[in-house]
Amino acid sequence: MAKKTRTDLYLDCPCGARSPVFQGKDSKWFGRYINCGRLTFWFNSMLAERLKYGGRLCPHNPEVRDCKNGKTSFCELCRTRVFVPGYINVSPS
């Protein structure tokens, strides 16, 4: 089982919740919102530095598409992925 470490960073969700950011043993970073179940993850530690200094994780707003069990988006520039479980209503921003 992979060990995760909580960081001092937080992600803001469109639902209004905040999620703590965790770093996995294998250099994966992720945040999961308890309110809506949205999961955001990435592999680049430089993106975590962006959050540390007040920037947005991904400023590009990639398209949200249907996938098995929900919706997903992927930014090819930032290499971030977001998964939204199927029971959440996602409206375009």
RODO-2510 file (C-alpha; in nm, 4 decimals, decimal comma):
residues 93
     n   res          X          Y          Z
     1     m     0,0000     0,0000     0,0000
     2     a     0,1371     0,3407    -0,1001
     3     k     0,2017     0,5892     0,1765
     4     k     0,0710     0,9431     0,1401
     5     t     0,1862     1,2577     0,3157
     6     r    -0,0344     1,5592     0,3737
     7     t     0,1157     1,8896     0,2610
     8     d     0,0322     2,2455     0,3685
     9     l    -0,1292     2,3122     0,0295
    10     y    -0,4998     2,3282    -0,0608
    11     l    -0,7020     2,3157    -0,3831
    12     d    -1,0270     2,5062    -0,4352
    13     c    -1,3192     2,3207    -0,5937
    14     p    -1,5990     2,4640    -0,8090
    15     c    -1,8435     2,3277    -0,5470
    16     g    -1,6951     2,5694    -0,2920
    17     a    -1,4996     2,3136    -0,0872
    18     r    -1,1261     2,3082    -0,0211
    19     s    -0,9168     1,9943    -0,0415
    20     p    -0,5822     1,9303     0,1235
    21     v    -0,3090     1,8215    -0,1160
    22     f    -0,1322     1,4918    -0,0521
    23     q     0,1969     1,3668    -0,1899
    24     g     0,2227     0,9961    -0,2583
    25     k     0,5301     0,7840    -0,2042
    26     d     0,5912     0,7644    -0,5808
    27     s     0,5841     1,1471    -0,6367
    28     k     0,2156     1,1625    -0,7238
    29     w     0,0276     1,4650    -0,5965
    30     f    -0,3481     1,4633    -0,5484
    31     g    -0,6440     1,6240    -0,3778
    32     r    -0,9880     1,4749    -0,3155
    33     y    -1,2880     1,6874    -0,2242
    34     i    -1,5008     1,5293     0,0459
    35     n    -1,8171     1,7255    -0,0485
    36     c    -1,8406     1,6262    -0,4150
    37     g    -1,5917     1,3414    -0,4604
    38     r    -1,3901     1,5229    -0,7300
    39     l    -1,0317     1,3948    -0,7587
    40     t    -0,7452     1,6004    -0,9010
    41     f    -0,4010     1,4520    -0,9554
    42     w    -0,0685     1,5280    -1,1209
    43     f     0,2958     1,4118    -1,1203
    44     n     0,4960     1,7358    -1,1514
    45     s     0,6220     1,8887    -0,8255
    46     m     0,6552     2,2281    -0,9988
    47     l     0,2750     2,2484    -1,0104
    48     a     0,2705     2,2099    -0,6327
    49     e     0,5086     2,5070    -0,6174
    50     r     0,2524     2,7053    -0,8172
    51     l    -0,0055     2,6361    -0,5462
    52     k     0,2414     2,7235    -0,2730
    53     y     0,2804     3,0760    -0,4095
    54     g    -0,0891     3,1391    -0,4722
    55     g    -0,1229     3,0361    -0,8365
    56     r    -0,3828     2,8067    -0,9895
    57     l    -0,2913     2,4452    -1,0482
    58     c    -0,4109     2,4593    -1,4100
    59     p    -0,5173     2,7916    -1,5623
    60     h    -0,6194     2,6353    -1,8963
    61     n    -0,9702     2,5001    -1,8107
    62     p    -0,9578     2,1822    -2,0239
    63     e    -1,2802     2,0390    -2,1647
    64     v    -1,4719     1,8031    -1,9350
    65     r    -1,5763     1,4838    -2,1159
    66     d    -1,7872     1,1824    -2,0305
    67     c    -1,6042     0,8693    -1,9215
    68     k    -1,6919     0,5451    -1,7465
    69     n    -1,8509     0,6231    -1,4071
    70     g    -1,8373     1,0017    -1,4442
    71     k    -1,6600     1,2827    -1,6215
    72     t    -1,2928     1,3621    -1,6688
    73     s    -1,0644     1,6314    -1,8037
    74     f    -0,6946     1,6326    -1,8862
    75     c    -0,4694     1,9315    -1,9532
    76     e    -0,1946     1,8385    -2,1971
    77     l     0,0113     2,1445    -2,1016
    78     c     0,0030     2,1059    -1,7223
    79     r    -0,0440     1,7269    -1,7309
    80     t    -0,3188     1,7408    -1,4675
    81     r    -0,6223     1,5140    -1,4606
    82     v    -0,9565     1,5718    -1,2908
    83     f    -1,2156     1,3000    -1,2335
    84     v    -1,5714     1,3809    -1,1259
    85     p    -1,7895     1,0876    -1,0129
    86     g    -2,1068     1,0272    -1,2159
    87     y    -2,3435     1,1462    -0,9460
    88     i    -2,2075     1,5053    -0,9687
    89     n    -2,3581     1,7604    -1,2095
    90     v    -2,0747     1,9387    -1,3932
    91     s    -2,1587     2,2636    -1,5644
    92     p    -1,9123     2,4391    -1,7961
    93     s    -1,7320     2,7375    -1,6467
***
